[in-house]
């Protein structure tokens, strides 16, 4: 880190300290705590991801600054409570990165990328064992993760110890089986919503497994599907409006026909 960049970090730490000054600080910042800031942290992380997807590098720079401020904020709260400081956060990640990359920072030599990954997972498992009384392979997977991402992480942890299919066919069969079980509940004379929800959850979990076997990030795939649907639906709305009608005045068959026209046009551009 250059002297100038260190000075900028010091300035940011000073600004944060002033925002939390009991006498002259900002009322909003003063009433925040660890729990209250979490939603803003998640929001900032998603805004970084969105800016990167848009390839808007000025926005990426700005959003990364906002995300960094979240780290500074947590560190200030911890400092006030005597828990840790920002330098401890930096020292911790420095030590972790060096320890997890012995092939870069020491003389360790791994045969291939798979061996590097195996060592990485072994180090993470050792860390979990040292700081968690819960020794489960699934310990320390954050509950706050989006459900698709968490399912993916759970499955990857299990796959690392061999609890996984090594062929695609049974993965696909499982998706079909879970879909059948959803429909079995739906067609009951008196469907139980709780049972439908449970079976639908199993179906989604099996779809995440299929995504993983196809080397697709399920969260990213669904985000792209959302955006594709939104783009098409907005065009349907526009087309209908140009016809002098409101979308609420159209029948489902009319909207479906318009949707298919938009879909065909967008796919063959």
HELIX and SHEET records of a PDB file:
HELIX    1   1 UNK A    3  UNK A   19  1                                  17    
HELIX    2   2 UNK A   27  UNK A   30  1                                   4    
HELIX    3   3 UNK A   34  UNK A   53  1                                  20    
HELIX    4   4 UNK A   57  UNK A   80  1                                  24    
HELIX    5   5 UNK A   86  UNK A  100  1                                  15    
HELIX    6   6 UNK A  102  UNK A  105  1                                   4    
HELIX    7   7 UNK A  113  UNK A  131  1                                  19    
HELIX    8   8 UNK A  147  UNK A  159  1                                  13    
HELIX    9   9 UNK A  168  UNK A  186  1                                  19    
HELIX   10  10 UNK A  193  UNK A  213  1                                  21    
HELIX   11  11 UNK A  218  UNK A  242  1                                  25    
HELIX   12  12 UNK A  247  UNK A  249  5                                   3    
HELIX   13  13 UNK A  252  UNK A  267  1                                  16    
END                                                                             
